[in-house]
């Protein structure tokens, strides 16, 4: 497996089009990781307190329609 420095060096050798293609792929990859993390947090109940607070704010009229 390559280390970060080796990956950086390989990226530096890419042409501009390939760098943009890689950037697009990496952005999508990061979004997938974020989605997995959020899903795990929801399933583990780590966001329950925030959801409860949001629902209380809604019930008590402390929200603004977008």
Secondary structure, 3 states (H helix, E strand, C coil): CCCHHHHHHHHHCCCHHHHHHHHHHHHHHHHHHHHHHHHHHHHCCCCHHHHHHHHHHHHCCCCCCC
